[in-house]
Amino acid sequence: MTHIVLNQDLAKTLKDRVIVLTGGSTGIGRAAVELFHSYGAKVMFGDVNDELGKGLATQLGSSVEYRHCNATSYADQLALFAEAEKAFGKVDVVCANAGVGVHADIFAPDADWQTEPSMIEIDVNLKGVLFSARIGMGYLRKNGGGDLILTSSIAGWKECSHLVTYTASKHGVIGFMRGLYQQAWEEKITVNVLCPWMTKTRMVLGIEVGWRKLGLPENEAIDVARAMVICASANRGPAGQSHGGAVSPFTGKILHIAGGEAYEIEDNIQRLEPQWLGESNSAVLAKGQAFLADPHTSWDADAQKTGAQVGTQEVFVSPVHATATA
């Protein structure tokens, strides 16, 4: 785990960059809109809470605009990005932040298992992120690259009893990042994930009192927003310059945010694979991954492409994890 510290000089490179963000009317998203604006960025954000969204845009001025956007609607998200390009001319950074939590446990013994449950957490927290990233990449390609920032949760990599559907949705965000970041980097698009622990928003009202009695760490929404700024600016400085503790290129990363601080955890998960998987298993896995990553390999049986012949000396090593340190 590596402590990542914001470099203010890098954050200033966000001036005049165009940010598109979902879920910006309240909580973490609202704090992010305000923080990006403070660094001189132009922000187009969407939400379903129109009153608070419009109020925030009016408060911050002409460089921030709001549009109603249900993250589960592909049409709404298309319109949000189109409006950003129309208003500001381009898109540089995409923050797939919209999220919901349903605290009713559909796996509880007294839950009515004969009634189909709501899947709104999957729809917003995972499908909405997929929509944002897919559309966002279309716009980032026009600029020759950019940044995708995906909001997950501590529930994205840690067990969370009685929040099963929420946990599945947030694990899915990390899986999505791992599936996308290597091919996205070929187009100079970074993909990173935020995993905040307890953050003081309306989603945690039920646990606040007990949490504080135990003296456990808390985040303010601005702390998570700061991690977004780190991800949005980490690759924008002069060669060799980055945020404190960050490994370049900064993509394929997971930022665990706790007690107001950000810690990168994915590099060490990858670096320590031979220990937790076994050296032999890890070596064989690397060879298989090299075959799958080869551009001549296709999952499409009808494409009739011949798979790449990968020698033992040609083991694929992800360039974004090769230099990770403890």
Stockholm file with secondary structure:
# STOCKHOLM 1.0

chainA/1-326         MTHIVLNQDLAKTLKDRVIVLTGGSTGIGRAAVELFHSYGAKVMFGDVNDELGKGLATQLGSSVEYRHCNATSYADQLALFAEAEKAFGKVDVVCANAGVGVHADIFAPDADWQTEPSMIEIDVNLKGVLFSARIGMGYLRKNGGGDLILTSSIAGWKECSHLVTYTASKHGVIGFMRGLYQQAWEEKITVNVLCPWMTKTRMVLGIEVGWRKLGLPENEAIDVARAMVICASANRGPAGQSHGGAVSPFTGKILHIAGGEAYEIEDNIQRLEPQWLGESNSAVLAKGQAFLADPHTSWDADAQKTGAQVGTQEVFVSPVHATATA
#=GR chainA/1-326 SS CEEEBCCHHHHGGGTTCEEEEESCSSHHHHHHHHHHHHTTCEEEEEESCHHHHHHHHHHHCTTEEEEECCTTCHHHHHHHHHHHHHHHSCCCEEEECCCCCCCSCTTSTTSCTTSCCCCHHHIIIIIHHHHHHHHHHHHHHHTTCEEEEEECCGGGTSCCTTCHHHHHHHHHHHHHHHHHHHHHHTTTEEEEEEEECSBSSGGGTTTHHHHHHTTCCCBCHHHHHHHHHHHHHTTSSSTTCCSBTCCSSCCSCEEEEETTEEEECHHHHHHTHHHHHCHHHHHHHHHHHHHHHSTTCCSCGGGCCCCCCCCGGGCCCCTTTTTCCC
#=GC SS_cons         CEEEBCCHHHHGGGTTCEEEEESCSSHHHHHHHHHHHHTTCEEEEEESCHHHHHHHHHHHCTTEEEEECCTTCHHHHHHHHHHHHHHHSCCCEEEECCCCCCCSCTTSTTSCTTSCCCCHHHIIIIIHHHHHHHHHHHHHHHTTCEEEEEECCGGGTSCCTTCHHHHHHHHHHHHHHHHHHHHHHTTTEEEEEEEECSBSSGGGTTTHHHHHHTTCCCBCHHHHHHHHHHHHHTTSSSTTCCSBTCCSSCCSCEEEEETTEEEECHHHHHHTHHHHHCHHHHHHHHHHHHHHHSTTCCSCGGGCCCCCCCCGGGCCCCTTTTTCCC
//
